[in-house]
Amino acid sequence: MAKIFICKAENKADIKVFEVKYDSHADLIVWIEDYESHAKGDEKWFFVDSENQADSKIFYVKNENQADLKIFFAKYDSHAKWKKQHKLRGRIG
C-alpha cells in the first residue's frame, strides 16, 4: 500500500516531490484513493494524518530541480503508472 504523509519540514521527508503540470513531464502518475485498502503499489496513494501510519513521507518542493520525484495526479485510476524507470520504483508503497 502507498500510505503517504505530507511533511511540513523537508528534513523529515523520505521523498521530495514536485507536481508537474503535464503528465508527459512526470516520473509517476498518481491516483488518490479514498480508502486505505484500495491504495496499492507506488501508483495509488492514500493520504494519512500521522507519520507513524505512513509507508512514505513526502515534502512538496517549489522547484522541479529540487525533487526526487516528479508526479502528476491522474483524472482516472486506470491512468496511474510509472512513466519512466526510476530509483524509487517499488519503494513508495
PDB file of N, CA, C and O in Angstrom:
ATOM      1  N   MET A   1       0.832  -1.182   0.000  1.00  0.00           N
ATOM      2  CA  MET A   1       0.000   0.000   0.000  1.00  0.00           C
ATOM      3  C   MET A   1       0.875   1.244   0.000  1.00  0.00           C
ATOM      4  O   MET A   1       1.987   1.237   0.529  1.00  0.00           O
ATOM      5  N   ALA A   2       0.372   2.286  -0.586  1.00  0.00           N
ATOM      6  CA  ALA A   2       1.088   3.550  -0.564  1.00  0.00           C
ATOM      7  C   ALA A   2       0.338   4.512   0.351  1.00  0.00           C
ATOM      8  O   ALA A   2      -0.490   5.309  -0.088  1.00  0.00           O
ATOM      9  N   LYS A   3       0.655   4.408   1.624  1.00  0.00           N
ATOM     10  CA  LYS A   3       0.089   5.331   2.607  1.00  0.00           C
ATOM     11  C   LYS A   3       1.085   6.479   2.732  1.00  0.00           C
ATOM     12  O   LYS A   3       2.235   6.278   3.122  1.00  0.00           O
ATOM     13  N   ILE A   4       0.629   7.688   2.394  1.00  0.00           N
ATOM     14  CA  ILE A   4       1.503   8.839   2.254  1.00  0.00           C
ATOM     15  C   ILE A   4       1.182   9.890   3.299  1.00  0.00           C
ATOM     16  O   ILE A   4       0.022  10.232   3.530  1.00  0.00           O
ATOM     17  N   PHE A   5       2.240  10.399   3.930  1.00  0.00           N
ATOM     18  CA  PHE A   5       2.121  11.510   4.873  1.00  0.00           C
ATOM     19  C   PHE A   5       2.850  12.707   4.276  1.00  0.00           C
ATOM     20  O   PHE A   5       3.981  12.581   3.806  1.00  0.00           O
ATOM     21  N   ILE A   6       2.200  13.869   4.295  1.00  0.00           N
ATOM     22  CA  ILE A   6       2.818  15.090   3.783  1.00  0.00           C
ATOM     23  C   ILE A   6       3.492  15.821   4.937  1.00  0.00           C
ATOM     24  O   ILE A   6       2.833  16.264   5.878  1.00  0.00           O
ATOM     25  N   CYS A   7       4.803  15.940   4.853  1.00  0.00           N
ATOM     26  CA  CYS A   7       5.589  16.609   5.894  1.00  0.00           C
ATOM     27  C   CYS A   7       5.585  18.121   5.689  1.00  0.00           C
ATOM     28  O   CYS A   7       5.487  18.613   4.564  1.00  0.00           O
ATOM     29  N   LYS A   8       5.692  18.834   6.786  1.00  0.00           N
ATOM     30  CA  LYS A   8       5.809  20.291   6.726  1.00  0.00           C
ATOM     31  C   LYS A   8       7.265  20.725   6.682  1.00  0.00           C
ATOM     32  O   LYS A   8       7.564  21.865   6.327  1.00  0.00           O
ATOM     33  N   ALA A   9       8.164  19.831   7.038  1.00  0.00           N
ATOM     34  CA  ALA A   9       9.596  20.130   7.028  1.00  0.00           C
ATOM     35  C   ALA A   9      10.310  19.172   6.080  1.00  0.00           C
ATOM     36  O   ALA A   9      10.106  17.959   6.142  1.00  0.00           O
ATOM     37  N   GLU A  10      11.132  19.711   5.220  1.00  0.00           N
ATOM     38  CA  GLU A  10      11.842  18.916   4.217  1.00  0.00           C
ATOM     39  C   GLU A  10      12.712  17.835   4.838  1.00  0.00           C
ATOM     40  O   GLU A  10      12.792  16.724   4.313  1.00  0.00           O
ATOM     41  N   ASN A  11      13.361  18.149   5.944  1.00  0.00           N
ATOM     42  CA  ASN A  11      14.284  17.189   6.564  1.00  0.00           C
ATOM     43  C   ASN A  11      13.586  15.989   7.203  1.00  0.00           C
ATOM     44  O   ASN A  11      14.250  15.023   7.578  1.00  0.00           O
ATOM     45  N   LYS A  12      12.269  16.034   7.332  1.00  0.00           N
ATOM     46  CA  LYS A  12      11.505  14.909   7.883  1.00  0.00           C
ATOM     47  C   LYS A  12      11.029  13.941   6.797  1.00  0.00           C
ATOM     48  O   LYS A  12      10.580  12.836   7.104  1.00  0.00           O
ATOM     49  N   ALA A  13      11.123  14.349   5.540  1.00  0.00           N
ATOM     50  CA  ALA A  13      10.571  13.583   4.430  1.00  0.00           C
ATOM     51  C   ALA A  13      11.526  12.514   3.913  1.00  0.00           C
ATOM     52  O   ALA A  13      12.747  12.646   4.001  1.00  0.00           O
ATOM     53  N   ASP A  14      10.935  11.453   3.372  1.00  0.00           N
ATOM     54  CA  ASP A  14      11.699  10.414   2.673  1.00  0.00           C
ATOM     55  C   ASP A  14      11.932  10.819   1.217  1.00  0.00           C
ATOM     56  O   ASP A  14      12.963  10.505   0.622  1.00  0.00           O
ATOM     57  N   ILE A  15      10.932  11.533   0.656  1.00  0.00           N
ATOM     58  CA  ILE A  15      10.945  11.859  -0.770  1.00  0.00           C
ATOM     59  C   ILE A  15      10.538  13.317  -0.969  1.00  0.00           C
ATOM     60  O   ILE A  15       9.529  13.775  -0.432  1.00  0.00           O
ATOM     61  N   LYS A  16      11.344  14.034  -1.753  1.00  0.00           N
ATOM     62  CA  LYS A  16      10.980  15.395  -2.151  1.00  0.00           C
ATOM     63  C   LYS A  16      10.244  15.298  -3.486  1.00  0.00           C
ATOM     64  O   LYS A  16      10.759  14.740  -4.455  1.00  0.00           O
ATOM     65  N   VAL A  17       9.028  15.852  -3.519  1.00  0.00           N
ATOM     66  CA  VAL A  17       8.124  15.693  -4.649  1.00  0.00           C
ATOM     67  C   VAL A  17       7.821  17.047  -5.293  1.00  0.00           C
ATOM     68  O   VAL A  17       7.683  18.066  -4.616  1.00  0.00           O
ATOM     69  N   PHE A  18       7.724  17.021  -6.615  1.00  0.00           N
ATOM     70  CA  PHE A  18       7.280  18.195  -7.366  1.00  0.00           C
ATOM     71  C   PHE A  18       6.123  17.771  -8.252  1.00  0.00           C
ATOM     72  O   PHE A  18       6.218  16.781  -8.978  1.00  0.00           O
ATOM     73  N   GLU A  19       5.028  18.522  -8.192  1.00  0.00           N
ATOM     74  CA  GLU A  19       3.869  18.229  -9.031  1.00  0.00           C
ATOM     75  C   GLU A  19       4.001  18.990 -10.345  1.00  0.00           C
ATOM     76  O   GLU A  19       4.015  20.221 -10.361  1.00  0.00           O
ATOM     77  N   VAL A  20       4.097  18.250 -11.441  1.00  0.00           N
ATOM     78  CA  VAL A  20       4.229  18.855 -12.766  1.00  0.00           C
ATOM     79  C   VAL A  20       2.852  19.146 -13.360  1.00  0.00           C
ATOM     80  O   VAL A  20       1.848  18.577 -12.934  1.00  0.00           O
ATOM     81  N   LYS A  21       2.820  20.042 -14.351  1.00  0.00           N
ATOM     82  CA  LYS A  21       1.555  20.446 -14.967  1.00  0.00           C
ATOM     83  C   LYS A  21       1.072  19.477 -16.036  1.00  0.00           C
ATOM     84  O   LYS A  21      -0.118  19.425 -16.345  1.00  0.00           O
ATOM     85  N   TYR A  22       2.001  18.710 -16.601  1.00  0.00           N
ATOM     86  CA  TYR A  22       1.654  17.811 -17.710  1.00  0.00           C
ATOM     87  C   TYR A  22       2.142  16.397 -17.406  1.00  0.00           C
ATOM     88  O   TYR A  22       3.244  16.214 -16.890  1.00  0.00           O
ATOM     89  N   ASP A  23       1.326  15.409 -17.722  1.00  0.00           N
ATOM     90  CA  ASP A  23       1.705  14.023 -17.426  1.00  0.00           C
ATOM     91  C   ASP A  23       2.962  13.597 -18.171  1.00  0.00           C
ATOM     92  O   ASP A  23       3.683  12.716 -17.703  1.00  0.00           O
ATOM     93  N   SER A  24       3.237  14.204 -19.316  1.00  0.00           N
ATOM     94  CA  SER A  24       4.433  13.842 -20.082  1.00  0.00           C
ATOM     95  C   SER A  24       5.733  14.248 -19.382  1.00  0.00           C
ATOM     96  O   SER A  24       6.803  13.760 -19.745  1.00  0.00           O
ATOM     97  N   HIS A  25       5.652  15.127 -18.391  1.00  0.00           N
ATOM     98  CA  HIS A  25       6.837  15.563 -17.640  1.00  0.00           C
ATOM     99  C   HIS A  25       7.032  14.778 -16.341  1.00  0.00           C
ATOM    100  O   HIS A  25       8.023  14.974 -15.637  1.00  0.00           O
ATOM    101  N   ALA A  26       6.100  13.906 -16.031  1.00  0.00           N
ATOM    102  CA  ALA A  26       6.116  13.188 -14.751  1.00  0.00           C
ATOM    103  C   ALA A  26       6.956  11.914 -14.812  1.00  0.00           C
ATOM    104  O   ALA A  26       7.101  11.286 -15.861  1.00  0.00           O
ATOM    105  N   ASP A  27       7.503  11.556 -13.651  1.00  0.00           N
ATOM    106  CA  ASP A  27       8.107  10.238 -13.469  1.00  0.00           C
ATOM    107  C   ASP A  27       7.010   9.231 -13.139  1.00  0.00           C
ATOM    108  O   ASP A  27       7.053   8.075 -13.561  1.00  0.00           O
ATOM    109  N   LEU A  28       6.030   9.700 -12.375  1.00  0.00           N
ATOM    110  CA  LEU A  28       4.964   8.842 -11.865  1.00  0.00           C
ATOM    111  C   LEU A  28       3.621   9.563 -11.955  1.00  0.00           C
ATOM    112  O   LEU A  28       3.491  10.718 -11.551  1.00  0.00           O
ATOM    113  N   ILE A  29       2.630   8.861 -12.492  1.00  0.00           N
ATOM    114  CA  ILE A  29       1.262   9.377 -12.489  1.00  0.00           C
ATOM    115  C   ILE A  29       0.542   8.704 -11.324  1.00  0.00           C
ATOM    116  O   ILE A  29       0.477   7.477 -11.238  1.00  0.00           O
ATOM    117  N   VAL A  30       0.007   9.528 -10.435  1.00  0.00           N
ATOM    118  CA  VAL A  30      -0.554   9.069  -9.168  1.00  0.00           C
ATOM    119  C   VAL A  30      -2.073   9.204  -9.166  1.00  0.00           C
ATOM    120  O   VAL A  30      -2.629  10.182  -9.664  1.00  0.00           O
ATOM    121  N   TRP A  31      -2.726   8.198  -8.593  1.00  0.00           N
ATOM    122  CA  TRP A  31      -4.159   8.254  -8.344  1.00  0.00           C
ATOM    123  C   TRP A  31      -4.364   8.318  -6.837  1.00  0.00           C
ATOM    124  O   TRP A  31      -3.743   7.556  -6.096  1.00  0.00           O
ATOM    125  N   ILE A  32      -5.223   9.212  -6.377  1.00  0.00           N
ATOM    126  CA  ILE A  32      -5.519   9.330  -4.950  1.00  0.00           C
ATOM    127  C   ILE A  32      -6.736   8.472  -4.618  1.00  0.00           C
ATOM    128  O   ILE A  32      -7.816   8.659  -5.178  1.00  0.00           O
ATOM    129  N   GLU A  33      -6.544   7.540  -3.710  1.00  0.00           N
ATOM    130  CA  GLU A  33      -7.615   6.640  -3.272  1.00  0.00           C
ATOM    131  C   GLU A  33      -8.370   7.253  -2.095  1.00  0.00           C
ATOM    132  O   GLU A  33      -7.793   7.964  -1.272  1.00  0.00           O
ATOM    133  N   ASP A  34      -9.661   6.966  -2.030  1.00  0.00           N
ATOM    134  CA  ASP A  34     -10.496   7.416  -0.922  1.00  0.00           C
ATOM    135  C   ASP A  34     -10.424   6.463   0.269  1.00  0.00           C
ATOM    136  O   ASP A  34     -10.722   6.844   1.401  1.00  0.00           O
ATOM    137  N   TYR A  35     -10.026   5.227  -0.001  1.00  0.00           N
ATOM    138  CA  TYR A  35      -9.969   4.210   1.046  1.00  0.00           C
ATOM    139  C   TYR A  35      -8.576   3.607   1.120  1.00  0.00           C
ATOM    140  O   TYR A  35      -7.968   3.284   0.100  1.00  0.00           O
ATOM    141  N   GLU A  36      -8.084   3.461   2.331  1.00  0.00           N
ATOM    142  CA  GLU A  36      -6.745   2.919   2.560  1.00  0.00           C
ATOM    143  C   GLU A  36      -6.564   1.552   1.913  1.00  0.00           C
ATOM    144  O   GLU A  36      -5.505   1.267   1.355  1.00  0.00           O
ATOM    145  N   SER A  37      -7.563   0.724   1.981  1.00  0.00           N
ATOM    146  CA  SER A  37      -7.456  -0.645   1.455  1.00  0.00           C
ATOM    147  C   SER A  37      -7.307  -0.689  -0.065  1.00  0.00           C
ATOM    148  O   SER A  37      -6.892  -1.711  -0.612  1.00  0.00           O
ATOM    149  N   HIS A  38      -7.634   0.392  -0.746  1.00  0.00           N
ATOM    150  CA  HIS A  38      -7.521   0.441  -2.207  1.00  0.00           C
ATOM    151  C   HIS A  38      -6.168   0.956  -2.686  1.00  0.00           C
ATOM    152  O   HIS A  38      -5.851   0.848  -3.870  1.00  0.00           O
ATOM    153  N   ALA A  39      -5.373   1.512  -1.786  1.00  0.00           N
ATOM    154  CA  ALA A  39      -4.051   2.029  -2.153  1.00  0.00           C
ATOM    155  C   ALA A  39      -3.112   0.852  -2.375  1.00  0.00           C
ATOM    156  O   ALA A  39      -2.849   0.067  -1.464  1.00  0.00           O
ATOM    157  N   LYS A  40      -2.605   0.743  -3.617  1.00  0.00           N
ATOM    158  CA  LYS A  40      -1.750  -0.396  -3.962  1.00  0.00           C
ATOM    159  C   LYS A  40      -0.540   0.078  -4.737  1.00  0.00           C
ATOM    160  O   LYS A  40      -0.627   0.996  -5.552  1.00  0.00           O
ATOM    161  N   GLY A  41       0.590  -0.559  -4.474  1.00  0.00           N
ATOM    162  CA  GLY A  41       1.811  -0.237  -5.190  1.00  0.00           C
ATOM    163  C   GLY A  41       2.244   1.205  -4.993  1.00  0.00           C
ATOM    164  O   GLY A  41       1.848   1.861  -4.030  1.00  0.00           O
ATOM    165  N   ASP A  42       3.049   1.683  -5.903  1.00  0.00           N
ATOM    166  CA  ASP A  42       3.551   3.050  -5.848  1.00  0.00           C
ATOM    167  C   ASP A  42       2.570   4.051  -6.442  1.00  0.00           C
ATOM    168  O   ASP A  42       2.634   5.242  -6.135  1.00  0.00           O
ATOM    169  N   GLU A  43       1.673   3.580  -7.281  1.00  0.00           N
ATOM    170  CA  GLU A  43       0.855   4.468  -8.105  1.00  0.00           C
ATOM    171  C   GLU A  43      -0.432   4.951  -7.432  1.00  0.00           C
ATOM    172  O   GLU A  43      -0.934   6.022  -7.773  1.00  0.00           O
ATOM    173  N   LYS A  44      -0.960   4.199  -6.508  1.00  0.00           N
ATOM    174  CA  LYS A  44      -2.236   4.544  -5.880  1.00  0.00           C
ATOM    175  C   LYS A  44      -1.994   4.926  -4.425  1.00  0.00           C
ATOM    176  O   LYS A  44      -1.656   4.089  -3.588  1.00  0.00           O
ATOM    177  N   TRP A  45      -2.175   6.204  -4.152  1.00  0.00           N
ATOM    178  CA  TRP A  45      -1.846   6.765  -2.847  1.00  0.00           C
ATOM    179  C   TRP A  45      -3.090   6.994  -2.003  1.00  0.00           C
ATOM    180  O   TRP A  45      -4.170   7.318  -2.498  1.00  0.00           O
ATOM    181  N   PHE A  46      -2.885   6.808  -0.693  1.00  0.00           N
ATOM    182  CA  PHE A  46      -3.883   7.172   0.309  1.00  0.00           C
ATOM    183  C   PHE A  46      -3.165   8.052   1.321  1.00  0.00           C
ATOM    184  O   PHE A  46      -2.165   7.633   1.903  1.00  0.00           O
ATOM    185  N   PHE A  47      -3.663   9.269   1.537  1.00  0.00           N
ATOM    186  CA  PHE A  47      -3.013  10.188   2.468  1.00  0.00           C
ATOM    187  C   PHE A  47      -3.451   9.890   3.899  1.00  0.00           C
ATOM    188  O   PHE A  47      -4.638   9.734   4.185  1.00  0.00           O
ATOM    189  N   VAL A  48      -2.467   9.814   4.784  1.00  0.00           N
ATOM    190  CA  VAL A  48      -2.717   9.558   6.205  1.00  0.00           C
ATOM    191  C   VAL A  48      -2.406  10.820   7.009  1.00  0.00           C
ATOM    192  O   VAL A  48      -1.693  11.710   6.546  1.00  0.00           O
ATOM    193  N   ASP A  49      -2.952  10.876   8.213  1.00  0.00           N
ATOM    194  CA  ASP A  49      -2.820  12.058   9.059  1.00  0.00           C
ATOM    195  C   ASP A  49      -1.633  12.007  10.012  1.00  0.00           C
ATOM    196  O   ASP A  49      -1.309  12.998  10.667  1.00  0.00           O
ATOM    197  N   SER A  50      -0.995  10.857  10.085  1.00  0.00           N
ATOM    198  CA  SER A  50       0.081  10.674  11.064  1.00  0.00           C
ATOM    199  C   SER A  50       1.308  10.039  10.411  1.00  0.00           C
ATOM    200  O   SER A  50       1.189   9.131   9.590  1.00  0.00           O
ATOM    201  N   GLU A  51       2.475  10.527  10.786  1.00  0.00           N
ATOM    202  CA  GLU A  51       3.741   9.985  10.264  1.00  0.00           C
ATOM    203  C   GLU A  51       3.875   8.489  10.488  1.00  0.00           C
ATOM    204  O   GLU A  51       4.322   7.757   9.604  1.00  0.00           O
ATOM    205  N   ASN A  52       3.485   8.038  11.677  1.00  0.00           N
ATOM    206  CA  ASN A  52       3.695   6.628  12.019  1.00  0.00           C
ATOM    207  C   ASN A  52       2.772   5.674  11.263  1.00  0.00           C
ATOM    208  O   ASN A  52       2.970   4.460  11.322  1.00  0.00           O
ATOM    209  N   GLN A  53       1.776   6.191  10.561  1.00  0.00           N
ATOM    210  CA  GLN A  53       0.891   5.364   9.727  1.00  0.00           C
ATOM    211  C   GLN A  53       1.419   5.232   8.303  1.00  0.00           C
ATOM    212  O   GLN A  53       0.943   4.392   7.539  1.00  0.00           O
ATOM    213  N   ALA A  54       2.386   6.047   7.950  1.00  0.00           N
ATOM    214  CA  ALA A  54       2.810   6.182   6.555  1.00  0.00           C
ATOM    215  C   ALA A  54       3.833   5.139   6.116  1.00  0.00           C
ATOM    216  O   ALA A  54       4.685   4.698   6.886  1.00  0.00           O
ATOM    217  N   ASP A  55       3.708   4.760   4.827  1.00  0.00           N
ATOM    218  CA  ASP A  55       4.754   3.975   4.168  1.00  0.00           C
ATOM    219  C   ASP A  55       5.859   4.911   3.685  1.00  0.00           C
ATOM    220  O   ASP A  55       7.041   4.566   3.709  1.00  0.00           O
ATOM    221  N   SER A  56       5.448   6.109   3.245  1.00  0.00           N
ATOM    222  CA  SER A  56       6.399   7.113   2.770  1.00  0.00           C
ATOM    223  C   SER A  56       5.953   8.492   3.234  1.00  0.00           C
ATOM    224  O   SER A  56       4.763   8.801   3.297  1.00  0.00           O
ATOM    225  N   LYS A  57       6.958   9.314   3.559  1.00  0.00           N
ATOM    226  CA  LYS A  57       6.703  10.699   3.945  1.00  0.00           C
ATOM    227  C   LYS A  57       7.238  11.585   2.833  1.00  0.00           C
ATOM    228  O   LYS A  57       8.390  11.456   2.419  1.00  0.00           O
ATOM    229  N   ILE A  58       6.380  12.497   2.347  1.00  0.00           N
ATOM    230  CA  ILE A  58       6.783  13.352   1.238  1.00  0.00           C
ATOM    231  C   ILE A  58       6.792  14.820   1.651  1.00  0.00           C
ATOM    232  O   ILE A  58       6.133  15.228   2.607  1.00  0.00           O
ATOM    233  N   PHE A  59       7.557  15.587   0.900  1.00  0.00           N
ATOM    234  CA  PHE A  59       7.598  17.038   1.060  1.00  0.00           C
ATOM    235  C   PHE A  59       7.522  17.640  -0.324  1.00  0.00           C
ATOM    236  O   PHE A  59       8.293  17.269  -1.209  1.00  0.00           O
ATOM    237  N   TYR A  60       6.595  18.569  -0.521  1.00  0.00           N
ATOM    238  CA  TYR A  60       6.457  19.239  -1.814  1.00  0.00           C
ATOM    239  C   TYR A  60       7.488  20.357  -1.923  1.00  0.00           C
ATOM    240  O   TYR A  60       7.511  21.268  -1.095  1.00  0.00           O
ATOM    241  N   VAL A  61       8.335  20.287  -2.939  1.00  0.00           N
ATOM    242  CA  VAL A  61       9.320  21.333  -3.194  1.00  0.00           C
ATOM    243  C   VAL A  61       8.772  22.327  -4.205  1.00  0.00           C
ATOM    244  O   VAL A  61       7.855  22.013  -4.965  1.00  0.00           O
ATOM    245  N   LYS A  62       9.337  23.525  -4.209  1.00  0.00           N
ATOM    246  CA  LYS A  62       8.841  24.592  -5.083  1.00  0.00           C
ATOM    247  C   LYS A  62       9.475  24.572  -6.462  1.00  0.00           C
ATOM    248  O   LYS A  62       8.909  25.097  -7.421  1.00  0.00           O
ATOM    249  N   ASN A  63      10.648  23.967  -6.562  1.00  0.00           N
ATOM    250  CA  ASN A  63      11.354  23.928  -7.843  1.00  0.00           C
ATOM    251  C   ASN A  63      11.576  22.493  -8.288  1.00  0.00           C
ATOM    252  O   ASN A  63      11.982  21.640  -7.498  1.00  0.00           O
ATOM    253  N   GLU A  64      11.311  22.239  -9.544  1.00  0.00           N
ATOM    254  CA  GLU A  64      11.425  20.900 -10.118  1.00  0.00           C
ATOM    255  C   GLU A  64      12.815  20.291  -9.911  1.00  0.00           C
ATOM    256  O   GLU A  64      12.941  19.091  -9.666  1.00  0.00           O
ATOM    257  N   ASN A  65      13.852  21.120 -10.011  1.00  0.00           N
ATOM    258  CA  ASN A  65      15.220  20.596  -9.893  1.00  0.00           C
ATOM    259  C   ASN A  65      15.580  20.172  -8.468  1.00  0.00           C
ATOM    260  O   ASN A  65      16.637  19.575  -8.262  1.00  0.00           O
ATOM    261  N   GLN A  66      14.738  20.462  -7.487  1.00  0.00           N
ATOM    262  CA  GLN A  66      14.968  20.027  -6.106  1.00  0.00           C
ATOM    263  C   GLN A  66      14.343  18.653  -5.824  1.00  0.00           C
ATOM    264  O   GLN A  66      14.618  18.045  -4.789  1.00  0.00           O
ATOM    265  N   ALA A  67      13.515  18.176  -6.733  1.00  0.00           N
ATOM    266  CA  ALA A  67      12.689  16.991  -6.480  1.00  0.00           C
ATOM    267  C   ALA A  67      13.427  15.680  -6.704  1.00  0.00           C
ATOM    268  O   ALA A  67      14.271  15.557  -7.591  1.00  0.00           O
ATOM    269  N   ASP A  68      13.080  14.705  -5.866  1.00  0.00           N
ATOM    270  CA  ASP A  68      13.495  13.316  -6.078  1.00  0.00           C
ATOM    271  C   ASP A  68      12.536  12.644  -7.054  1.00  0.00           C
ATOM    272  O   ASP A  68      12.906  11.708  -7.763  1.00  0.00           O
ATOM    273  N   LEU A  69      11.289  13.138  -7.078  1.00  0.00           N
ATOM    274  CA  LEU A  69      10.230  12.515  -7.856  1.00  0.00           C
ATOM    275  C   LEU A  69       9.290  13.583  -8.407  1.00  0.00           C
ATOM    276  O   LEU A  69       8.830  14.458  -7.674  1.00  0.00           O
ATOM    277  N   LYS A  70       9.013  13.499  -9.707  1.00  0.00           N
ATOM    278  CA  LYS A  70       8.054  14.400 -10.344  1.00  0.00           C
ATOM    279  C   LYS A  70       6.755  13.614 -10.562  1.00  0.00           C
ATOM    280  O   LYS A  70       6.751  12.553 -11.185  1.00  0.00           O
ATOM    281  N   ILE A  71       5.651  14.164 -10.034  1.00  0.00           N
ATOM    282  CA  ILE A  71       4.372  13.465 -10.117  1.00  0.00           C
ATOM    283  C   ILE A  71       3.326  14.303 -10.855  1.00  0.00           C
ATOM    284  O   ILE A  71       3.416  15.525 -10.964  1.00  0.00           O
ATOM    285  N   PHE A  72       2.333  13.571 -11.352  1.00  0.00           N
ATOM    286  CA  PHE A  72       1.146  14.177 -11.958  1.00  0.00           C
ATOM    287  C   PHE A  72      -0.037  13.397 -11.418  1.00  0.00           C
ATOM    288  O   PHE A  72       0.002  12.168 -11.366  1.00  0.00           O
ATOM    289  N   PHE A  73      -1.099  14.105 -11.011  1.00  0.00           N
ATOM    290  CA  PHE A  73      -2.268  13.428 -10.471  1.00  0.00           C
ATOM    291  C   PHE A  73      -3.225  13.059 -11.594  1.00  0.00           C
ATOM    292  O   PHE A  73      -3.655  13.915 -12.367  1.00  0.00           O
ATOM    293  N   ALA A  74      -3.551  11.783 -11.674  1.00  0.00           N
ATOM    294  CA  ALA A  74      -4.409  11.237 -12.730  1.00  0.00           C
ATOM    295  C   ALA A  74      -5.868  11.636 -12.520  1.00  0.00           C
ATOM    296  O   ALA A  74      -6.320  11.831 -11.392  1.00  0.00           O
ATOM    297  N   LYS A  75      -6.586  11.751 -13.625  1.00  0.00           N
ATOM    298  CA  LYS A  75      -8.021  12.003 -13.568  1.00  0.00           C
ATOM    299  C   LYS A  75      -8.802  10.698 -13.432  1.00  0.00           C
ATOM    300  O   LYS A  75      -9.953  10.693 -12.993  1.00  0.00           O
ATOM    301  N   TYR A  76      -8.162   9.595 -13.813  1.00  0.00           N
ATOM    302  CA  TYR A  76      -8.783   8.261 -13.744  1.00  0.00           C
ATOM    303  C   TYR A  76      -7.789   7.283 -13.142  1.00  0.00           C
ATOM    304  O   TYR A  76      -6.591   7.364 -13.415  1.00  0.00           O
ATOM    305  N   ASP A  77      -8.276   6.367 -12.331  1.00  0.00           N
ATOM    306  CA  ASP A  77      -7.374   5.415 -11.666  1.00  0.00           C
ATOM    307  C   ASP A  77      -6.609   4.540 -12.648  1.00  0.00           C
ATOM    308  O   ASP A  77      -5.491   4.116 -12.357  1.00  0.00           O
ATOM    309  N   SER A  78      -7.197   4.266 -13.803  1.00  0.00           N
ATOM    310  CA  SER A  78      -6.525   3.416 -14.796  1.00  0.00           C
ATOM    311  C   SER A  78      -5.311   4.090 -15.432  1.00  0.00           C
ATOM    312  O   SER A  78      -4.518   3.425 -16.098  1.00  0.00           O
ATOM    313  N   HIS A  79      -5.156   5.388 -15.238  1.00  0.00           N
ATOM    314  CA  HIS A  79      -4.017   6.123 -15.809  1.00  0.00           C
ATOM    315  C   HIS A  79      -2.803   6.137 -14.878  1.00  0.00           C
ATOM    316  O   HIS A  79      -1.720   6.555 -15.286  1.00  0.00           O
ATOM    317  N   ALA A  80      -2.970   5.693 -13.657  1.00  0.00           N
ATOM    318  CA  ALA A  80      -1.871   5.711 -12.685  1.00  0.00           C
ATOM    319  C   ALA A  80      -0.800   4.700 -13.079  1.00  0.00           C
ATOM    320  O   ALA A  80      -1.072   3.508 -13.226  1.00  0.00           O
ATOM    321  N   LYS A  81       0.436   5.205 -13.248  1.00  0.00           N
ATOM    322  CA  LYS A  81       1.541   4.324 -13.640  1.00  0.00           C
ATOM    323  C   LYS A  81       2.864   5.073 -13.598  1.00  0.00           C
ATOM    324  O   LYS A  81       2.906   6.303 -13.566  1.00  0.00           O
ATOM    325  N   TRP A  82       3.923   4.310 -13.599  1.00  0.00           N
ATOM    326  CA  TRP A  82       5.259   4.874 -13.776  1.00  0.00           C
ATOM    327  C   TRP A  82       5.427   5.239 -15.243  1.00  0.00           C
ATOM    328  O   TRP A  82       5.041   4.475 -16.127  1.00  0.00           O
ATOM    329  N   LYS A  83       5.997   6.394 -15.496  1.00  0.00           N
ATOM    330  CA  LYS A  83       6.246   6.844 -16.863  1.00  0.00           C
ATOM    331  C   LYS A  83       7.678   6.531 -17.298  1.00  0.00           C
ATOM    332  O   LYS A  83       7.966   6.425 -18.491  1.00  0.00           O
ATOM    333  N   LYS A  84       8.569   6.386 -16.318  1.00  0.00           N
ATOM    334  CA  LYS A  84       9.989   6.205 -16.604  1.00  0.00           C
ATOM    335  C   LYS A  84      10.590   5.224 -15.600  1.00  0.00           C
ATOM    336  O   LYS A  84      10.027   4.988 -14.531  1.00  0.00           O
ATOM    337  N   GLN A  85      11.717   4.669 -15.952  1.00  0.00           N
ATOM    338  CA  GLN A  85      12.486   3.906 -14.966  1.00  0.00           C
ATOM    339  C   GLN A  85      12.937   4.895 -13.903  1.00  0.00           C
ATOM    340  O   GLN A  85      13.311   6.023 -14.225  1.00  0.00           O
ATOM    341  N   HIS A  86      12.905   4.485 -12.643  1.00  0.00           N
ATOM    342  CA  HIS A  86      13.216   5.418 -11.580  1.00  0.00           C
ATOM    343  C   HIS A  86      13.764   4.685 -10.371  1.00  0.00           C
ATOM    344  O   HIS A  86      13.355   3.559 -10.087  1.00  0.00           O
ATOM    345  N   LYS A  87      14.682   5.310  -9.661  1.00  0.00           N
ATOM    346  CA  LYS A  87      15.301   4.689  -8.482  1.00  0.00           C
ATOM    347  C   LYS A  87      14.299   4.445  -7.348  1.00  0.00           C
ATOM    348  O   LYS A  87      14.555   3.613  -6.478  1.00  0.00           O
ATOM    349  N   LEU A  88      13.175   5.146  -7.341  1.00  0.00           N
ATOM    350  CA  LEU A  88      12.169   4.972  -6.301  1.00  0.00           C
ATOM    351  C   LEU A  88      11.098   3.938  -6.642  1.00  0.00           C
ATOM    352  O   LEU A  88      10.212   3.667  -5.832  1.00  0.00           O
ATOM    353  N   ARG A  89      11.181   3.372  -7.819  1.00  0.00           N
ATOM    354  CA  ARG A  89      10.185   2.378  -8.246  1.00  0.00           C
ATOM    355  C   ARG A  89      10.176   1.208  -7.257  1.00  0.00           C
ATOM    356  O   ARG A  89      11.217   0.618  -6.968  1.00  0.00           O
ATOM    357  N   GLY A  90       8.987   0.883  -6.745  1.00  0.00           N
ATOM    358  CA  GLY A  90       8.849  -0.209  -5.793  1.00  0.00           C
ATOM    359  C   GLY A  90       9.185   0.167  -4.358  1.00  0.00           C
ATOM    360  O   GLY A  90       9.189  -0.702  -3.486  1.00  0.00           O
ATOM    361  N   ARG A  91       9.467   1.443  -4.087  1.00  0.00           N
ATOM    362  CA  ARG A  91       9.890   1.870  -2.753  1.00  0.00           C
ATOM    363  C   ARG A  91       8.950   2.863  -2.090  1.00  0.00           C
ATOM    364  O   ARG A  91       9.211   3.307  -0.972  1.00  0.00           O
ATOM    365  N   ILE A  92       7.869   3.215  -2.754  1.00  0.00           N
ATOM    366  CA  ILE A  92       6.970   4.229  -2.197  1.00  0.00           C
ATOM    367  C   ILE A  92       5.859   3.573  -1.381  1.00  0.00           C
ATOM    368  O   ILE A  92       5.560   4.013  -0.271  1.00  0.00           O
ATOM    369  N   GLY A  93       5.260   2.543  -1.918  1.00  0.00           N
ATOM    370  CA  GLY A  93       4.130   1.874  -1.266  1.00  0.00           C
ATOM    371  C   GLY A  93       4.491   0.640  -0.536  1.00  0.00           C
ATOM    372  O   GLY A  93       3.623  -0.006   0.051  1.00  0.00           O
TER     373      GLY A  93
END
